[in-house]
């Protein structure tokens, strides 16, 4: 790393903090946590995308296409569909009821205790998931920093330093500036890391010294441009046409599911993250009206799709560039950045990676503080209180990111895997609960107890099955939905029968 890279990196970090504080507004809890619900939809759009794009996304998605093909784009397609469903089903309901915290929906149906339980689940998932995700983010960042200019320090020292740096810088503007600062800095960081991705793609393309036709031909020969694989499905359709056997119909259904399972997974993940998670709901509820809220959310899915195309495209070009070398997939983009990106552009790429990490952390801090204020401390609205809560959550997330250091190396690795998918332990259960509340009008006797008990049963079953059968995140969400509704239906059925018997 050259002196100009370092100057650019330091200047970027200083400017982010400056802009975060310059555009801050925090007189009331609505201004501190929602920007007075008067933020332009385009800023909300960029914030949504930046929040869900971590440095792991930036550095690791290229490894997917480097090792495989474009199958991951199925998930991005599912993200688009899932957001349109949230826009059609949940957003109109949230705006009609005038919610600031989506967990107020639970309070209106089942009371304050249920609201605190559900918001508490959100907080636990954020503490464990975001803290460990932050630790995982420090791994590639520390690798880049060590390769660039901190090669005299150990991996652990650099990781802790990078975690501390990210937390302090992000905490300053998030704590003092509030939600509007988060949105402004998210938008800046979005363009920084997108520029970093576009430049990396262009520079890599120029190094290959091949035209686009030649590149497509090479990738086609390696079968790396495949998004869907319908070969088996087409063969089954032909068998059904010839034999008309029922078993082939069942095989066809299964084959179709396998062919598009990424799309289905993306739909469930998107409904969970953007429909029943306060961190993302906070963003679209801060727009001026329902129409702008839907616009921001729907367009975010489309931008994420093209963003994935960019990152996966980088991975495809890397597979050609390093075709004669054996490199671990999760290290390939980091290796290219540190060894090939020239100065001062290396500073921009490192800034892009830090930007993707900081945007996710700032959103977590602000949304967790908002949950405490709106769901736990309803009558306490003070500037000092809001700032103190943000400071506390900054510290909590930092110490949560230290968790892997307290375990053995093997367990630490498992802990990271758990942390990266921990939200999926809860999304299915919460989707089931929210959709039940959304589509049921009356308060039936016992429904509150049955729903909360079903929620807890569902979370327990999901976590158990995850550890027992090593289910991936995409399958945990439908499992959570099913394990919420099955006990709920059984308990409601028993309640009706008991009531009928009592009357007799």
GUROLO-176241 format. One record per residue (C-alpha): z, x, y; residue in three letters. Coordinates in steps of 0.1 Angstrom, whole numbers, padded with zeros to 4 digits, always signed. Layout:
BEGIN
ZXYala...
***
This chain:
BEGIN
+0000+0000+0000unk-0010+0014+0034unk+0009+0012+0066unk-0014-0016+0079unk-0006-0037+0048unk+0031-0033+0055unk+0027-0041+0092unk+0007-0072+0084unk+0032-0084+0058unk+0062-0079+0081unk+0043-0096+0110unk+0035-0125+0088unk+0071-0130+0077unk+0083-0128+0113unk+0057-0153+0126unk+0066-0178+0098unk+0102-0177+0109unk+0092-0180+0146unk+0069-0210+0141unk+0095-0226+0118unk+0121-0225+0146unk+0097-0232+0175unk+0086-0266+0161unk+0120-0277+0150unk+0135-0311+0158unk+0168-0320+0144unk+0188-0344+0167unk+0195-0370+0140unk+0193-0372+0102unk+0159-0390+0105unk+0145-0362+0126unk+0161-0334+0105unk+0150-0348+0071unk+0119-0370+0079unk+0105-0358+0113unk+0113-0392+0127unk+0086-0406+0103unk+0060-0397+0128unk+0042-0367+0113unk+0005-0365+0111unk-0009-0372+0076unk-0029-0339+0075unk+0004-0319+0079unk+0020-0339+0051unk-0011-0333+0029unk-0010-0295+0033unk+0028-0296+0027unk+0025-0315-0005unk+0000-0291-0019unk+0019-0260-0007unk+0051-0273-0021unk+0037-0277-0056unk+0019-0243-0055unk+0043-0215-0064unk+0035-0178-0066unk+0034-0184-0104unk+0005-0208-0098unk-0013-0183-0076unk-0009-0154-0101unk-0007-0171-0135unk-0034-0197-0134unk-0062-0171-0134unk-0047-0158-0167unk-0054-0192-0183unk-0092-0189-0179unk-0091-0151-0184unk-0078-0157-0219unk-0094-0190-0225unk-0117-0215-0208unk-0116-0243-0181unk-0096-0268-0203unk-0068-0266-0178unk-0089-0286-0153unk-0081-0316-0174unk-0046-0315-0161unk-0059-0313-0125unk-0081-0344-0132unk-0049-0362-0145unk-0031-0352-0113unk-0057-0371-0092unk-0055-0402-0114unk-0016-0401-0114unk-0014-0399-0076unk-0038-0428-0072unk-0015-0448-0095unk+0016-0438-0074unk-0003-0449-0043unk-0012-0482-0058unk+0021-0491-0075unk+0050-0473-0059unk+0041-0464-0023unk+0035-0500-0011unk+0069-0509-0026unk+0087-0480-0009unk+0073-0489+0025unk+0079-0526+0021unk+0115-0520+0014unk+0118-0493+0042unk+0132-0466+0020unk+0139-0431+0033unk+0153-0419+0000unk+0136-0434-0030unk+0170-0436-0048unk+0179-0464-0024unk+0157-0485-0048unk+0183-0479-0075unk+0211-0489-0052unk+0195-0522-0042unk+0191-0531-0079unk+0222-0517-0096unk+0246-0505-0068unk+0258-0473-0052unk+0272-0457-0084unk+0239-0460-0101unk+0222-0445-0070unk+0245-0415-0070unk+0239-0410-0107unk+0202-0409-0103unk+0203-0387-0072unk+0227-0365-0091unk+0202-0361-0119unk+0176-0351-0092unk+0200-0325-0078unk+0208-0310-0112unk+0171-0308-0121unk+0164-0290-0088unk+0194-0266-0091unk+0184-0255-0127unk+0146-0259-0124unk+0140-0244-0089unk+0166-0217-0093unk+0151-0204-0125unk+0116-0210-0112unk+0125-0188-0082unk+0137-0161-0106unk+0104-0163-0126unk+0085-0161-0093unk+0103-0128-0085unk+0089-0112-0116unk+0052-0109-0105unk+0063-0104-0069unk+0085-0074-0079unk+0057-0060-0100unk+0034-0061-0070unk+0060-0046-0047unk+0068-0018-0071unk+0032-0009-0077unk+0026-0010-0039unk+0054+0009-0023unk+0088+0004-0040unk+0082+0025-0071unk+0115+0045-0067unk+0135+0014-0076unk+0142-0004-0109unk+0126-0037-0118unk+0159-0055-0115unk+0167-0040-0081unk+0133-0051-0067unk+0136-0086-0082unk+0170-0091-0066unk+0157-0077-0033unk+0126-0100-0034unk+0148-0130-0042unk+0172-0122-0014unk+0143-0116+0010unk+0126-0149+0002unk+0159-0169+0003unk+0171-0154+0037unk+0137-0158+0055unk+0131-0192+0041unk+0167-0203+0047unk+0166-0193+0084unk+0139-0217+0095unk+0147-0244+0069unk+0184-0245+0079unk+0179-0243+0117unk+0146-0261+0119unk+0148-0290+0095unk+0120-0310+0079unk+0094-0305+0107unk+0098-0268+0105unk+0093-0270+0067unk+0061-0291+0072unk+0047-0268+0099unk+0053-0236+0079unk+0041-0252+0047unk+0008-0259+0064unk+0005-0223+0077unk+0014-0210+0043unk-0012-0232+0026unk-0040-0217+0046unk-0026-0181+0041unk-0026-0184+0003unk-0059-0202+0001unk-0075-0175+0022unk-0059-0149-0002unk-0075-0167-0031unk-0109-0171-0016unk-0110-0135-0005unk-0099-0123-0040unk-0127-0144-0056unk-0153-0131-0031unk-0142-0094-0035unk-0141-0096-0073unk-0176-0113-0073unk-0190-0084-0051unk-0175-0058-0075unk-0193-0073-0105unk-0227-0066-0089unk-0242-0096-0108unk-0259-0127-0094unk-0245-0162-0101unk-0271-0169-0128unk-0261-0138-0148unk-0224-0146-0144unk-0229-0182-0157unk-0250-0169-0186unk-0222-0144-0196unk-0195-0170-0194unk-0216-0196-0213unk-0221-0171-0241unk-0183-0166-0243unk-0178-0204-0243unk-0155-0201-0212unk-0170-0230-0192unk-0158-0257-0214unk-0135-0284-0200unk-0137-0311-0227unk-0146-0306-0264unk-0162-0337-0277unk-0180-0321-0307unk-0155-0335-0332unk-0156-0369-0315unk-0194-0371-0317unk-0194-0362-0354unk-0169-0390-0360unk-0190-0415-0341unk-0219-0406-0363unk-0197-0410-0395unk-0186-0444-0383unk-0222-0454-0377unk-0231-0443-0412unk-0201-0454-0432unk-0182-0480-0411unk-0149-0468-0427unk-0116-0478-0410unk-0101-0443-0415unk-0128-0429-0394unk-0120-0453-0366unk-0084-0440-0366unk-0096-0404-0367unk-0119-0412-0338unk-0089-0424-0317unk-0070-0393-0325unk-0100-0371-0318unk-0105-0387-0284unk-0068-0382-0275unk-0070-0346-0284unk-0102-0342-0264unk-0086-0356-0232unk-0049-0349-0238unk-0048-0327-0207unk-0059-0355-0185unk-0032-0378-0200unk-0006-0351-0195unk-0016-0346-0159unk-0013-0383-0152unk+0023-0384-0166unk+0033-0352-0148unk+0019-0365-0115unk+0036-0399-0117unk+0069-0381-0124unk+0066-0354-0097unk+0051-0375-0070unk+0064-0409-0078unk+0100-0406-0088unk+0110-0371-0074unk+0126-0372-0039unk+0111-0338-0029unk+0075-0351-0029unk+0084-0387-0019unk+0102-0373+0012unk+0068-0360+0024unk+0047-0391+0022unk+0075-0413+0034unk+0076-0392+0066unk+0041-0404+0076unk+0036-0430+0103unk+0026-0458+0079unk+0017-0467+0044unk-0021-0461+0049unk-0015-0425+0061unk+0010-0420+0032unk-0016-0430+0006unk-0043-0408+0023unk-0021-0377+0022unk-0010-0382-0014unk-0045-0391-0028unk-0063-0362-0010unk-0036-0338-0022unk-0047-0344-0058unk-0083-0336-0049unk-0074-0305-0030unk-0052-0293-0059unk-0082-0299-0082unk-0104-0276-0061unk-0075-0251-0058unk-0073-0249-0096unk-0111-0244-0097unk-0106-0214-0073unk-0078-0198-0093unk-0095-0205-0127unk-0127-0191-0112unk-0109-0159-0104unk-0097-0157-0140unk-0133-0161-0153unk-0146-0133-0131unk-0116-0111-0143unk-0126-0117-0179unk-0160-0101-0171unk-0146-0074-0149unk-0121-0063-0176unk-0142-0071-0206unk-0139-0036-0219unk-0101-0034-0215unk-0072-0050-0232unk-0048-0064-0206unk-0020-0090-0210unk-0032-0122-0194unk-0001-0128-0172unk-0006-0093-0157unk-0043-0092-0152unk-0045-0107-0116unk-0015-0087-0105unk-0031-0055-0119unk-0064-0063-0100unk-0046-0070-0067unk-0025-0037-0067unk-0053-0015-0080unk-0085-0029-0064unk-0077-0049-0032unk-0083-0025-0002unk-0060-0021+0028unk-0052-0040+0050unk-0063-0070+0028unk-0036-0061+0003unk-0010-0071+0029unk-0027-0105+0033unk-0027-0111-0005unk+0010-0102-0007unk+0017-0125+0022unk-0002-0152+0003unk+0020-0148-0027unk+0052-0148-0007unk+0039-0179+0012unk+0035-0199-0020unk+0071-0190-0031unk+0086-0197+0003unk+0070-0232+0007unk+0084-0244-0026unk+0119-0231-0018unk+0121-0245+0017unk+0111-0280+0004unk+0138-0279-0023unk+0165-0269+0002unk+0156-0297+0027unk+0151-0324+0001unk+0184-0316-0017unk+0203-0317+0016unk+0186-0351+0024unk+0196-0365-0009unk+0233-0358-0002unk+0231-0373+0033unk+0212-0404+0024unk+0226-0411-0011unk+0261-0398-0009unk+0272-0396+0027unk+0256-0427+0041unk+0278-0430+0073unk+0279-0393+0082unk+0251-0383+0105unk+0257-0350+0123unk+0236-0320+0132unk+0264-0296+0120unk+0267-0315+0087unk+0229-0313+0081unk+0228-0276+0088unk+0259-0269+0066unk+0244-0287+0037unk+0211-0268+0040unk+0230-0235+0041unk+0250-0245+0010unk+0219-0254-0010unk+0202-0222+0000unk+0231-0203-0015unk+0232-0225-0046unk+0195-0219-0053unk+0198-0182-0048unk+0228-0179-0072unk+0209-0202-0096unk+0180-0178-0096unk+0205-0151-0107unk+0214-0170-0139unk+0190-0150-0162unk+0208-0118-0153unk+0240-0131-0168unk+0224-0135-0203unk+0208-0112-0228unk+0172-0103-0223unk+0159-0126-0251unk+0180-0155-0239unk+0170-0149-0203unk+0134-0153-0213unk+0141-0185-0231unk+0161-0197-0200unk+0130-0191-0178unk+0109-0212-0201unk+0135-0239-0200unk+0137-0237-0162unk+0099-0240-0158unk+0098-0273-0177unk+0133-0287-0169unk+0119-0315-0146unk+0101-0329-0176unk+0135-0335-0193unk+0141-0362-0166unk+0107-0374-0154unk+0101-0397-0184unk+0135-0414-0181unk+0131-0419-0144unk+0096-0432-0146unk+0109-0458-0171unk+0138-0468-0148unk+0117-0470-0116unk+0089-0490-0132unk+0115-0514-0147unk+0131-0519-0113unk+0097-0522-0097unk+0084-0550-0120unk+0116-0570-0126unk+0128-0594-0100unk+0161-0610-0112unk+0194-0593-0119unk+0201-0603-0155unk+0236-0601-0169unk+0241-0567-0184unk+0208-0553-0172unk+0225-0527-0149unk+0247-0513-0177unk+0218-0514-0202unk+0194-0496-0178unk+0218-0468-0169unk+0229-0464-0206unk+0192-0463-0216unk+0185-0437-0189unk+0213-0414-0203unk+0202-0420-0239unk+0166-0412-0230unk+0176-0379-0213unk+0197-0369-0243unk+0169-0376-0267unk+0142-0359-0246unk+0163-0327-0243unk+0172-0328-0280unk+0136-0332-0292unk+0125-0305-0268unk+0148-0279-0284unk+0144-0292-0320unk+0106-0295-0321unk+0096-0272-0291unk+0077-0300-0274unk+0056-0289-0244unk+0063-0304-0210unk+0034-0328-0211unk+0047-0345-0243unk+0083-0347-0231unk+0075-0373-0204unk+0060-0400-0226unk+0088-0393-0251unk+0113-0399-0222unk+0095-0432-0213unk+0096-0445-0248unk+0132-0434-0254unk+0142-0453-0223unk+0125-0486-0231unk+0133-0488-0268unk+0171-0489-0265unk+0168-0510-0233unk+0147-0537-0252unk+0172-0536-0281unk+0202-0540-0258unk+0186-0568-0238unk+0177-0585-0270unk+0213-0582-0283unk+0227-0594-0250unk+0205-0626-0251unk+0216-0633-0287unk+0253-0628-0279unk+0250-0651-0249unk+0233-0677-0270unk+0260-0675-0297unk+0288-0677-0272unk+0273-0709-0258unk+0272-0725-0292unk
***
